[in-house]
Amino acid sequence: MTATQTPARNAAFAGVLQRQGAAVVLVLGLIVAWFAFPRFGSADNLRDLALQGSFLAVIALGMTFVIISGGIDLSVGSNYALGGVLAAYGAQYGFFVAILLPLVVCSAIGLINGLLIARTGMAPFIVTLATLLFARGLLLAITSEGATTFKIESGSAILWLGQGTIFGIGVPVYLTLVLFALGGVLLRRTGFGQSVFAIGGAEQSALLMGLPVVRTKIALYTLSGALAGFAGILTAAYLQSGVTVIGVGTELDAISVVVIGGTLLTGGAGTIVGTLVGVLLRVLIQNVINQVGTLDSNYQTVVSGAFLLIVVVIQRLLARSRTR
């Protein structure tokens, strides 16, 4: 082996580890949990795992596009809660109102994010923090500061989206898989996806190449808002009501699973499949802590936070090794 081959091989290995590391940890975790906890491998538990992860996965899908472009969207948690309340409110006027009302409002908030970030050059952190507060304030105004809870009547068609099953598996799981398949095609097989990667890698170069940077940014923030609203619809259909207290901190959960899945916070690299792996890893950690039973539920956050910190440090070290 020559001296020039060794660094190239190390860089290639670091790249594979960066992209597939979470999947390896997930497989090892599943094996350990399967044999350590008798109830873990039951069909009911696995179905619950998939259902629990589906709501966060839909939000994280939009966040993946945003982070690959080098941005961040802190408004998704509030959009998620707002979407659920609007879906429950709109359900009294029929199925289509329950779907369209939250999608239109949450997409509009995402559109505002995109316009401000792309047209004015404002920092995504500041813009989306402002719309986080806006959406949460709108939610509290609609519900009289949380005093009003909108219930969805039994028999409403929208309930099937959250409570229906096909072959024993929840409908939200199927919808999530379809969205991820479409997201994968959009990211890897279209010019839009190529523009997202180019903007995240080097925005000035993307501009010089003539790529539609402004249009792409507006579109991906709008997409993020719409997906957060759709996750809210699914949750409202599952809970049969618009719950005002959900969504607090969900933006951080979404960011963490995207990063754990191998997407770089600095932008320019990431995969849809990696995000799905990140979601599964998070629900696995939560489920294992629940199976242990002796740990407080707050330790789920402690473990998730510690795991995210380790992943970010490893990502940084791997990135350095690839550039040497």
Salt bridges, closest charged atoms under 4 A:
ASP44 OD1 - ARG47 NH2 2.41
GLU203 OE1 - LYS217 NZ 3.04
ASP253 OD1 - ARG282 NH2 2.94
